[in-house]
Amino acid sequence: MSEQNKPEIGSIGWMDLTVENADAVRDFYSQVVGWKSTGLEMGGYSDYCMAEPATDKMVSGICHARGGNAGLPPVWLIYINVEDLDQSLARCAELGGEAITPIKSYGGQGRYCVIRDPAGAFAALFEPAKQS
């Protein structure tokens, strides 16, 4: 990964919406904002990557509340890039937040954990894979 493509620490790298019926919500956003969807096989069902209509740039995911997403609330979940996930999770706990999922791998792209902040809001902390 070149320095030019390296995710900026502290930036929002992605957002997902996890809901019971991702098919219906996918159709809602397709009709309301024009997003195009691409299915992402999840082992017996599909979640969706949503793209801007003019550029086909992927901008979000719409996911079923199943598998690794079971138990997540139906809210837009942002993924915030962090330098060191373990260190960020330790600070989260020290400051009154909590991890609500175990640390999960995102293939070769990195690892993440969903947290709840002291106000009760959810976010995911994402540590991009280190590239040599």
C-alpha positions in Angstrom: 0.0 0.0 0.0 1.5 3.3 -1.0 1.5 6.3 1.4 -1.0 7.9 -0.9 -3.5 5.1 -0.3 -2.9 4.7 3.4 -6.0 5.3 5.5 -5.7 8.4 7.6 -5.8 7.7 11.3 -8.9 9.2 12.9 -10.8 9.3 9.6 -14.1 7.5 8.9 -13.2 4.7 6.5 -16.6 3.0 6.0 -20.1 2.9 7.3 -22.6 0.0 7.6 -26.2 -0.2 8.4 -27.2 -3.5 10.1 -30.9 -4.4 10.1 -33.2 -7.4 10.2 -34.3 -7.1 6.6 -31.4 -5.8 4.5 -33.2 -6.5 1.2 -36.0 -4.1 2.0 -33.6 -1.4 3.3 -31.3 -1.9 0.3 -34.3 -1.2 -2.0 -35.3 1.8 0.2 -31.9 3.5 -0.2 -31.7 2.6 -3.9 -34.9 4.3 -4.6 -34.4 7.3 -2.2 -30.8 8.2 -2.9 -30.0 6.3 -6.1 -27.4 3.9 -4.6 -26.6 0.8 -6.7 -26.1 -2.4 -4.8 -23.7 -5.3 -5.2 -24.4 -8.5 -3.2 -21.7 -9.8 -0.9 -22.1 -13.6 -0.1 -22.1 -14.2 3.6 -22.7 -18.0 3.7 -26.3 -18.6 2.9 -27.4 -15.0 2.5 -26.1 -11.7 1.0 -25.3 -8.4 2.5 -24.9 -5.4 0.2 -22.2 -2.9 -0.8 -23.8 0.3 -1.9 -22.3 2.5 -4.6 -22.8 6.1 -5.7 -24.9 6.2 -8.9 -22.6 8.5 -10.9 -19.2 7.1 -10.0 -19.9 3.5 -8.8 -17.7 4.3 -5.8 -18.6 2.0 -2.9 -19.8 4.2 0.0 -21.5 1.9 2.5 -22.8 -1.5 3.4 -26.3 -2.6 4.3 -26.2 -5.8 6.3 -28.5 -8.4 7.8 -28.4 -8.6 11.6 -27.0 -12.2 11.4 -23.7 -13.9 11.9 -21.1 -11.5 13.2 -23.7 -8.7 13.0 -26.2 -10.4 15.3 -27.1 -8.1 18.2 -26.0 -4.9 16.6 -28.5 -2.1 16.8 -30.2 -0.8 13.6 -28.1 2.4 13.3 -25.5 3.6 10.9 -22.2 2.3 12.2 -19.1 4.2 11.3 -15.7 2.6 11.1 -13.0 4.9 12.5 -9.4 4.2 11.5 -7.0 3.8 14.5 -3.3 3.2 14.6 -3.3 0.5 17.3 -6.6 -1.3 18.0 -5.5 -2.8 21.3 -4.3 0.6 22.7 -7.5 2.3 21.5 -9.7 -0.4 23.2 -7.7 0.0 26.4 -8.3 3.8 26.4 -12.0 3.2 25.5 -12.4 1.1 28.7 -10.4 3.6 30.8 -12.7 6.4 29.7 -16.0 4.7 30.3 -16.7 3.0 27.0 -16.8 -0.7 26.3 -16.1 -3.2 23.6 -19.4 -4.9 22.6 -17.9 -7.4 20.1 -14.7 -9.4 20.2 -11.9 -8.2 18.0 -12.7 -9.4 14.5 -10.4 -9.9 11.4 -11.4 -8.3 8.2 -9.4 -10.6 5.9 -6.1 -9.2 5.0 -7.4 -5.6 5.3 -7.2 -5.3 9.1 -9.1 -5.9 12.2 -11.9 -4.1 14.1 -14.1 -4.1 17.2 -17.5 -2.4 17.8 -17.6 -0.2 20.9 -20.2 1.7 22.9 -19.0 5.1 24.0 -19.9 6.6 27.4 -23.0 8.2 25.9 -24.3 4.9 24.6 -23.5 5.5 20.9 -21.9 2.7 18.8 -18.9 2.9 16.5 -16.4 0.5 15.2 -12.6 1.0 15.6 -10.7 -0.3 12.6 -7.0 -0.9 12.5 -5.8 -1.2 8.9 -3.4 -4.0 8.1 0.2 -3.0 8.3 1.7 -3.0 4.8 5.4 -3.6 4.3 
